[in-house]
Amino acid sequence: QVQLVESGGGLVQAGGSLRVSCGTSGRTFSTYAVGWFRQAPGREREFVAAIGWSGNSAYYADSVKGRFTVSSDSAKNTVYLQMNSLKPEDTAVYYCAAPRLMHYMPTRAYSDYHYWGQGTQVTVSS
């Protein structure tokens, strides 16, 4: 069982930065890839970014490429999503997720992920 806990959300002005974290216990992030998704009110949950279990591969949604960076710290069992140049349209609940299988790099599909955190709210004011 993989348990994920997000933290670090909050309110920030447009153009600002925020870092959200995804923590877990054990050596989860050395064996599981992690994805970040977000869901705004009235909209479907959408893919944001993902990082491989070794931390040496990552990919992003076009909407955040160049502004967001996903990274992992195996010593702290934490995956981060650094968000820069934030826009009001980035406002959403941000979730981290992991696939069912170890050593598996998921696609961008929501259905490719099995374990989910509870989410953390990010609000960008204009």
C-alpha positions in Angstrom: 0.0 0.0 0.0 1.3 3.4 -1.0 0.2 6.4 1.0 0.7 9.9 -0.4 0.3 13.2 1.4 0.4 16.6 -0.3 1.4 19.8 1.4 2.5 23.3 0.6 -0.5 24.7 -1.2 -1.8 28.2 -0.6 -2.6 31.6 -2.0 -0.2 33.4 -4.3 -0.4 36.4 -6.7 -0.1 35.9 -10.4 3.5 35.8 -11.4 4.5 34.4 -8.1 5.9 31.0 -7.1 4.8 28.1 -4.9 6.2 24.7 -4.1 3.9 21.8 -3.3 5.3 18.5 -1.8 4.2 14.9 -1.9 5.4 12.8 1.0 5.3 9.1 1.7 6.8 6.6 4.1 9.4 4.0 3.2 11.3 3.9 0.0 8.3 4.4 -2.2 9.8 7.0 -4.5 12.9 4.9 -5.3 10.6 2.3 -6.9 7.4 4.2 -8.0 7.0 7.0 -10.5 5.0 9.9 -9.3 2.6 12.1 -11.2 1.0 15.4 -10.4 -2.6 16.2 -11.4 -4.8 19.1 -10.8 -8.5 19.7 -10.8 -10.3 23.1 -10.9 -14.0 23.5 -10.0 -16.2 22.2 -12.7 -13.4 20.7 -14.7 -11.9 17.2 -15.1 -8.7 16.2 -13.3 -5.8 16.9 -15.7 -2.2 15.8 -15.9 0.5 18.3 -14.9 3.8 16.4 -14.6 5.4 13.1 -13.8 8.8 11.9 -12.6 10.3 8.5 -12.9 11.3 6.3 -9.9 14.9 7.1 -10.3 14.2 10.8 -10.5 16.1 11.1 -13.8 13.2 11.4 -16.2 10.3 13.8 -16.2 7.7 15.2 -18.5 5.1 17.9 -18.4 1.8 19.1 -19.7 2.3 21.7 -22.4 0.4 24.2 -20.3 3.0 24.2 -17.5 6.2 23.3 -19.5 8.9 25.9 -18.7 7.1 27.1 -15.6 6.8 24.0 -13.4 9.6 21.6 -12.4 9.1 18.2 -10.7 11.9 16.8 -8.6 12.4 14.1 -6.0 14.5 13.9 -2.8 14.9 10.2 -2.0 16.5 11.0 1.4 13.3 12.8 2.4 10.9 10.5 0.6 9.4 13.5 -1.0 8.5 14.6 -4.5 8.2 18.4 -5.2 6.4 20.4 -7.8 8.0 23.8 -8.1 5.6 26.2 -9.7 6.9 29.5 -11.1 5.2 32.3 -13.1 1.9 31.2 -11.8 -1.3 32.2 -13.6 -4.9 32.5 -12.3 -5.7 29.5 -14.5 -3.3 27.4 -12.5 -5.8 27.6 -9.6 -6.9 24.1 -8.7 -6.5 21.3 -6.1 -3.2 19.6 -6.8 -2.9 15.9 -6.3 0.1 13.6 -6.4 -0.4 10.0 -7.5 1.5 6.8 -8.1 0.8 3.8 -10.4 -0.1 0.4 -9.2 3.2 -1.1 -10.4 6.7 -0.4 -9.3 9.3 0.6 -11.9 6.5 1.6 -14.3 6.4 5.0 -16.0 2.8 5.9 -16.4 1.3 7.8 -19.3 -0.6 11.1 -18.8 -3.8 9.2 -18.3 -5.7 9.5 -15.0 -6.5 5.8 -15.2 -2.8 4.9 -15.2 -2.5 5.9 -11.6 -3.8 3.9 -8.6 -2.7 5.6 -5.4 -3.7 9.2 -4.7 -3.1 11.8 -2.1 -5.9 13.9 -0.6 -4.9 17.0 -2.6 -3.7 20.5 -1.7 -5.4 23.8 -2.8 -3.4 26.2 -4.9 -5.1 29.6 -5.5 -3.5 32.2 -7.8 -5.0 35.7 -7.6 -5.0 38.1 -10.5 
